[in-house]
Amino acid sequence: MAHDDPFGQMPADRTLIIPSPGARPAPQAGSPPPPPGGGRYERTDMGALDWETGLNPLVAAASPLLNLAPQLRQVAPPDPSGLRATLAQALQEFERRARASGSPNEHVVAARYALCTFLDEAAANTPWGERIWAQNSLLIQFHNEAWGGEKFFQLMGKVAEQPDTHRHLLELFYLIISLGFEGRYRVLQNGAAQLEQVRERLYGMLSRVRGEPDRELSPDWRTAASQRKPLRDSLPVWAVVAVAAALTGLIYVGASFALNRKSDPTFSDILALTVAPRNAVAKPAPPAAPAPDRLAGQLAADVRSGRLVVQD
């Protein structure tokens, strides 16, 4: 199927050139895909996939394939040949829908090349696909090429020369890189950092083409904000104390008024109570006067004469 590839004769040593308007930083990429695991692969029905989402018609047509790529890294399919046939069917469906949406043939073929390279890399870098996939990859089937990690970025550099014309295709390239595609940067020293710079420049270009407003409305906003002192730093200490005292007084008066209002009915009820008189307590009768002592009368003469002494 390589006969319809308008970029098939591109020199292999073409230099990647992506304009950098402002070098505006891109949002942080998602977390890198997890290492291949032992999950269970579930065969996907191409007819059940969602073909209606995406930034543009080209991305919408490619969305099912973009969603399948993470599964290739995480699970080991029981039938790799059947999986490759399923992906080939999905690529053909992508072409049909992309052309039906009005995407030019040049974009459809370049997007198919990018998707084949993306899916091949995801499968070939797993334990189950390291040998099997390299012998019969999607890129061999559709474009008669064994590896597209270099040409992917050459294609992107070519279409980036006219970003307004090729915006839809560039958005697809950006999504593929954001989903973990590395290509030639996988084997380069410090390749991850270089690839992130490429992705940031591509994001800045797409932001300009799409007419997104500048995130920084004023280039000097940080300076102006840093020169503006907080209100608490500009007030004298006595003013802060006075305000605090006034607030405390207002709170006290308000609480006292509210307490008085709530206690008035209770106080009225207390005043209305009738105090019952106490019962009179009978006073005990005074003790009776002691009877005269007869013995003292009989001995009185002896006591007076001194013949008898009475001691208590």
C-alpha positions in Angstrom: 0.0 0.0 0.0 3.0 2.3 -0.2 2.1 3.5 -3.7 -0.2 6.2 -2.4 2.3 7.7 0.1 3.2 11.3 -1.1 6.2 11.3 1.3 7.5 7.9 0.3 10.6 9.4 -1.6 11.5 11.9 1.2 15.3 11.8 1.9 16.1 10.0 5.0 18.5 12.7 6.2 16.0 15.5 6.2 16.5 17.9 9.2 13.6 18.4 11.6 12.7 22.1 11.7 9.8 23.2 13.8 9.2 27.0 14.2 9.2 28.2 17.8 6.8 31.2 18.2 7.5 32.4 21.7 8.5 28.9 22.9 5.4 28.9 25.1 5.5 26.0 27.5 3.1 23.1 27.0 1.0 21.6 29.8 2.7 18.7 31.6 2.4 15.5 29.7 0.6 12.6 31.3 2.3 10.0 33.3 4.5 7.7 31.3 2.8 4.4 30.4 3.2 1.7 33.0 5.6 -1.2 32.1 4.1 -4.2 30.4 2.1 -6.2 32.8 0.4 -9.5 32.9 -3.1 -8.2 32.4 -5.7 -10.0 30.3 -6.1 -8.7 26.8 -9.7 -8.3 25.6 -10.3 -8.4 21.9 -11.9 -5.1 20.7 -14.8 -4.9 18.4 -14.0 -2.2 15.9 -17.7 -1.5 15.4 -18.2 -0.7 19.0 -15.5 2.0 19.2 -16.3 5.7 19.5 -15.4 7.4 16.3 -17.0 10.8 17.0 -14.6 12.4 19.5 -11.5 14.4 18.9 -10.0 17.9 18.3 -10.7 17.7 14.6 -12.1 15.2 12.1 -8.7 13.6 11.5 -8.1 13.1 15.3 -11.7 11.9 15.7 -11.2 9.2 13.1 -8.0 8.1 14.8 -9.3 8.2 18.4 -10.0 4.4 18.6 -6.5 3.6 17.6 -5.1 6.2 20.1 -7.2 4.6 22.8 -5.9 1.1 21.9 -2.2 2.0 22.1 -2.0 1.9 26.0 -3.4 -1.6 26.0 -0.6 -2.9 23.9 2.0 -1.8 26.5 0.1 -3.3 29.5 -1.2 -6.7 28.4 0.0 -9.8 26.6 -2.5 -10.8 23.9 -3.0 -14.6 23.5 -3.0 -14.2 19.7 -0.6 -11.5 18.5 -1.4 -12.2 14.9 -5.1 -11.8 15.5 -4.3 -8.5 17.3 -2.3 -7.2 14.3 -5.2 -8.1 12.0 -7.6 -6.2 14.3 -5.4 -3.1 14.2 -5.0 -3.4 10.4 -8.8 -3.4 10.2 -9.0 -0.4 12.4 -6.5 1.5 10.3 -8.6 0.8 7.2 -11.7 2.1 9.0 -9.7 5.2 10.0 -8.9 5.9 6.4 -12.5 5.5 5.3 -13.8 7.8 8.0 -11.1 10.4 7.6 -11.7 10.7 3.9 -15.5 10.8 4.5 -14.9 13.7 6.9 -13.2 15.7 4.1 -9.6 15.2 5.1 -7.3 15.5 2.1 -5.5 12.3 0.9 -2.1 13.8 1.9 -3.2 14.1 5.5 -4.8 10.7 5.6 -1.7 8.9 4.3 0.6 10.8 6.6 -1.6 10.2 9.6 -1.8 6.5 8.7 2.0 6.4 8.6 2.2 8.1 12.0 -0.4 5.7 13.5 1.4 2.6 12.2 4.7 3.8 13.6 3.0 4.6 17.0 1.3 1.3 17.3 4.3 -0.7 16.1 6.5 1.0 18.7 4.0 0.3 21.5 3.8 -3.4 20.5 7.5 -4.0 19.6 8.7 -2.7 23.0 6.9 -5.4 25.0 8.2 -8.8 25.9 5.5 -10.5 23.8 6.0 -8.4 20.7 9.8 -7.9 20.7 10.4 -10.6 18.1 7.0 -11.3 16.6 6.0 -7.7 15.7 9.2 -6.7 14.1 8.9 -9.4 11.5 5.4 -8.4 10.3 4.6 -4.8 11.5 1.8 -2.6 10.5 4.3 -0.2 8.8 5.5 -3.1 6.6 2.0 -3.9 5.6 0.8 -0.4 4.8 4.0 1.4 3.8 6.6 -1.3 3.1 8.9 0.1 5.7 10.4 -1.6 8.7 10.9 1.3 11.1 9.4 4.8 11.1 10.9 6.3 14.2 13.0 8.7 12.1 10.6 9.5 9.3 7.8 10.3 11.8 9.6 13.4 12.8 10.7 14.2 9.3 7.0 14.2 8.2 6.2 16.4 11.2 8.9 18.9 10.3 7.7 19.0 6.7 4.1 19.8 7.5 5.2 22.2 10.3 6.4 24.5 7.5 2.8 25.3 6.8 1.0 24.9 10.1 -2.2 26.7 9.1 -2.7 24.3 6.2 -1.7 21.2 8.2 -3.1 22.0 11.6 -5.2 18.9 11.9 -2.3 16.6 11.1 0.0 18.5 13.5 -2.6 18.1 16.3 -2.5 14.3 15.6 1.3 14.3 15.8 1.1 16.2 19.1 -1.3 13.7 20.6 0.8 10.7 19.5 3.9 12.2 21.2 1.9 13.1 24.3 0.7 9.5 24.5 4.3 8.2 24.8 5.7 7.8 21.3 9.5 8.3 21.3 10.8 7.2 17.9 14.4 8.1 17.3 14.6 9.9 20.6 14.3 6.6 22.4 17.9 5.7 21.6 19.4 9.2 21.9 21.3 10.4 25.0 19.0 12.7 26.9 16.4 11.9 24.3 13.4 12.3 26.7 14.4 16.0 27.4 14.9 16.7 23.7 11.6 15.1 22.8 9.8 17.2 25.4 11.3 20.4 23.8 10.0 19.3 20.5 6.6 18.7 22.0 6.6 22.1 23.6 7.5 23.9 20.4 4.7 22.0 18.6 2.3 23.0 21.3 3.3 26.7 21.0 2.8 26.5 17.2 -0.6 25.0 17.5 -1.7 27.5 20.1 -0.8 30.3 17.7 -2.5 28.7 14.8 -5.7 28.0 16.8 -5.7 31.6 18.0 -5.7 30.8 21.7 -5.3 33.9 23.9 -2.0 34.5 25.6 -2.0 33.1 29.1 -0.1 36.2 30.4 -2.3 39.3 29.6 0.5 41.6 30.7 4.2 40.7 30.5 4.9 42.8 33.6 2.2 41.3 35.8 4.7 39.6 38.1 6.6 42.8 38.7 3.4 44.8 39.5 2.1 42.1 41.8 5.4 41.9 43.7 5.5 45.7 44.2 2.0 45.8 45.7 2.3 45.4 49.5 -0.4 43.5 51.4 -2.9 45.7 53.4 -1.8 44.2 56.7 1.8 45.3 56.1 0.8 49.0 55.4 -1.4 49.5 58.6 0.3 50.8 61.8 0.2 48.6 64.9 -2.1 51.0 66.9 -4.7 50.9 64.1 -4.8 47.1 64.2 -5.1 47.2 68.1 -7.9 49.8 67.9 -9.9 47.8 65.3 -9.5 44.7 67.4 -10.7 46.5 70.6 -13.7 48.0 68.7 -14.6 44.6 67.4 -14.3 43.1 70.9 -16.5 45.8 72.4 -19.2 45.3 69.7 -19.2 41.6 70.3 -19.6 42.1 74.1 -22.4 44.6 73.7 -24.2 42.4 71.3 -23.8 39.3 73.5 -25.0 41.2 76.6 -28.1 42.6 74.8 -29.0 39.2 73.4 -28.5 37.6 76.9 -30.8 40.3 78.5 -33.5 39.7 76.0 -33.5 36.0 76.6 -33.4 36.4 80.4 -36.3 38.9 80.7 -39.1 36.3 80.6 -37.4 34.2 83.2 -36.9 37.2 85.5 -40.5 38.1 85.2 -41.6 34.6 86.1 -39.4 34.8 89.2 -41.0 38.1 90.4 -44.5 36.7 89.9 -43.9 33.9 92.3 -45.9 34.2 95.7 -43.7 33.6 98.8 -45.6 31.3 101.2 -45.5 32.4 104.9 -43.5 30.2 107.2 -45.4 28.2 109.9 -45.0 29.6 113.4 -42.7 27.6 115.6 -43.9 27.2 119.3 -41.3 28.5 121.7 -40.5 26.1 124.6 -41.9 27.1 128.1 -39.4 28.6 130.5 -38.2 26.2 133.1 -40.0 26.2 136.4 -38.3 27.9 139.4 -36.6 25.4 141.6 -38.3 24.5 144.8 -36.7 25.9 148.0 -34.2 23.7 149.5 -35.6 22.6 153.0 -32.3 21.2 154.2 -30.5 24.5 153.6 -33.2 26.2 155.8 -32.7 23.7 158.6 -28.9 24.1 158.7 -28.9 27.9 158.2 -28.2 28.5 161.9 -25.2 26.1 162.0 -23.8 27.7 158.9 -24.1 31.2 160.4 -22.5 30.2 163.6 -19.5 28.6 161.8 -20.1 25.1 163.2 -21.0 23.8 159.6 -19.3 24.6 156.3 -21.2 23.9 153.1 -19.0 23.1 150.0 -20.4 22.7 146.4 
